[in-house]
């Protein structure tokens, strides 16, 4: 004789006179699995971002995206160069090596004589460059009196 009852795990269990039945409780058998239409949904687990790494490269020196140094606007050049170097994940030593590739020949030869370049110390080289190429060579800011003089 069999009677249906709810088992503690949410499925329908049957009490059976058959002692060979196997289930969560002795004498209980569970109902076969649910049809595919009501099967639980499997949710994929995303792969952590650390598993994949995107490394960009420095732009070619002749490309439009590359920073260019022609002896003026050193702060603008250094800012652009550092953004590119950071994106390419260059080390400080690599920054010292790469910077001359983005300079005119005259400036590159001068940079190669600086102590920061010789010992491959990026922070020192950056300071050297800012000392030798003063900020007053940056873009000029005109004032109202300059415009009045220009109009006259």
Secondary structure per residue as TSV (DSSP state, phi and psi in degrees):
chain	resnum	aa	ss	phi	psi
A	1	X	-	360.0	140.4
A	2	X	-	-128.6	142.6
A	3	X	E	-128.9	138.3
A	4	X	E	-87.0	140.7
A	5	X	E	-153.9	158.8
A	6	X	E	-81.8	126.8
A	7	X	-	-85.0	161.7
A	8	X	T	-64.4	-9.9
A	9	X	T	-100.7	9.8
A	10	X	S	94.0	-7.4
A	11	X	S	-95.3	168.4
A	12	X	E	-87.6	127.8
A	13	X	E	-114.8	154.5
A	14	X	E	-120.7	133.0
A	15	X	E	-85.5	133.8
A	16	X	-	-130.9	149.8
A	17	X	S	-78.1	-12.5
A	18	X	-	-76.2	119.9
A	19	X	T	-76.0	-12.6
A	20	X	T	-82.3	-6.6
A	21	X	-	-67.7	147.8
A	22	X	-	-124.0	138.5
A	23	X	S	-173.7	-170.7
A	24	X	S	-60.6	-33.5
A	25	X	S	-120.0	148.0
A	26	X	T	-62.0	133.3
A	27	X	T	89.4	0.9
A	28	X	E	-111.3	141.0
A	29	X	E	-123.0	143.2
A	30	X	E	-91.8	155.7
A	31	X	-	-72.5	147.8
A	32	X	-	-56.3	163.2
A	33	X	-	-58.6	157.5
A	34	X	-	-66.4	153.5
A	35	X	-	-62.2	162.3
A	36	X	G	-59.1	-27.9
A	37	X	G	-65.6	-24.5
A	38	X	G	-116.4	19.2
A	39	X	-	-71.2	149.5
A	40	X	-	-63.5	151.1
A	41	X	-	-85.7	136.3
A	42	X	-	-91.8	125.3
A	43	X	-	-101.8	122.2
A	44	X	-	-69.3	142.9
A	45	X	-	-92.5	124.7
A	46	X	-	-67.0	147.7
A	47	X	-	-79.1	132.7
A	48	X	-	-59.7	148.1
A	49	X	G	-63.9	-25.3
A	50	X	G	-66.3	-20.4
A	51	X	G	-71.6	-28.4
A	52	X	S	-115.5	139.4
A	53	X	-	-126.0	132.0
A	54	X	-	-105.2	119.8
A	55	X	-	-116.2	124.4
A	56	X	-	-97.4	163.2
A	57	X	-	-109.7	160.6
A	58	X	-	-65.8	142.7
A	59	X	-	-67.7	155.8
A	60	X	-	-62.3	141.3
A	61	X	T	-55.8	-28.0
A	62	X	T	-90.9	-0.4
A	63	X	S	-80.2	162.6
A	64	X	T	-71.1	-24.3
A	65	X	T	-79.6	-14.6
A	66	X	S	-78.2	142.7
A	67	X	-	-72.4	147.2
A	68	X	-	-129.2	134.9
A	69	X	B	-119.2	122.6
A	70	X	S	-119.9	20.1
A	71	X	S	100.4	-4.3
A	72	X	S	-132.9	160.1
A	73	X	-	58.2	54.7
A	74	X	H	-63.6	-39.5
A	75	X	H	-65.3	-40.8
A	76	X	H	-63.8	-45.3
A	77	X	H	-60.6	-47.9
A	78	X	H	-61.8	-40.1
A	79	X	H	-62.3	-48.3
A	80	X	H	-64.0	-41.7
A	81	X	H	-63.2	-43.5
A	82	X	H	-66.4	-36.0
A	83	X	H	-62.3	-45.1
A	84	X	H	-65.2	-43.6
A	85	X	H	-65.1	-38.4
A	86	X	H	-66.1	-43.0
A	87	X	H	-62.6	-37.3
A	88	X	T	-83.7	-2.1
A	89	X	T	57.4	45.6
A	90	X	-	-77.5	143.0
A	91	X	-	-75.5	169.9
A	92	X	H	-62.1	-37.5
A	93	X	H	-66.1	-41.7
A	94	X	H	-65.4	-34.9
A	95	X	H	-61.6	-39.8
A	96	X	H	-63.5	-39.0
A	97	X	H	-72.6	-42.4
A	98	X	H	-74.7	-30.3
A	99	X	H	-57.1	-35.9
A	100	X	G	-68.4	-20.5
A	101	X	G	-68.6	-21.5
A	102	X	G	-105.2	18.8
A	103	X	B	-119.6	155.5
A	104	X	-	-63.6	159.2
A	105	X	H	-58.2	-42.2
A	106	X	H	-60.8	-47.0
A	107	X	H	-68.6	-37.8
A	108	X	H	-62.1	-42.9
A	109	X	H	-63.7	-39.3
A	110	X	H	-65.4	-45.2
A	111	X	H	-59.1	-36.5
A	112	X	T	-68.8	-11.0
A	113	X	T	-94.1	-10.7
A	114	X	S	-75.7	145.9
A	115	X	H	-62.0	-36.7
A	116	X	H	-61.7	-35.6
A	117	X	H	-72.3	-43.0
A	118	X	H	-63.6	-37.0
A	119	X	T	-98.6	5.8
A	120	X	T	58.2	46.0
A	121	X	-	-110.5	103.8
A	122	X	H	-60.9	-45.2
A	123	X	H	-62.8	-40.4
A	124	X	H	-66.5	-42.9
A	125	X	H	-62.3	-42.2
A	126	X	H	-61.6	-43.9
A	127	X	H	-62.8	-43.1
A	128	X	H	-57.8	-45.7
A	129	X	H	-63.5	-42.2
A	130	X	H	-68.5	-27.2
A	131	X	H	-76.8	-38.5
A	132	X	H	-82.4	-24.3
A	133	X	S	-119.1	88.8
A	134	X	-	-62.8	156.5
A	135	X	G	-69.9	-16.6
A	136	X	G	-66.7	-11.2
A	137	X	G	-85.4	2.9
A	138	X	S	-72.1	179.6
A	139	X	-	-54.9	136.4
A	140	X	-	-78.3	145.7
A	141	X	-	-109.6	121.0
A	142	X	-	-91.9	146.7
A	143	X	-	-110.2	172.2
A	144	X	H	-59.2	-39.8
A	145	X	H	-63.1	-32.9
A	146	X	H	-65.6	-41.1
A	147	X	H	-67.1	-38.8
A	148	X	H	-62.2	-43.6
A	149	X	H	-63.7	-38.9
A	150	X	H	-66.4	-39.4
A	151	X	H	-69.5	-33.2
A	152	X	-	-72.4	360.0
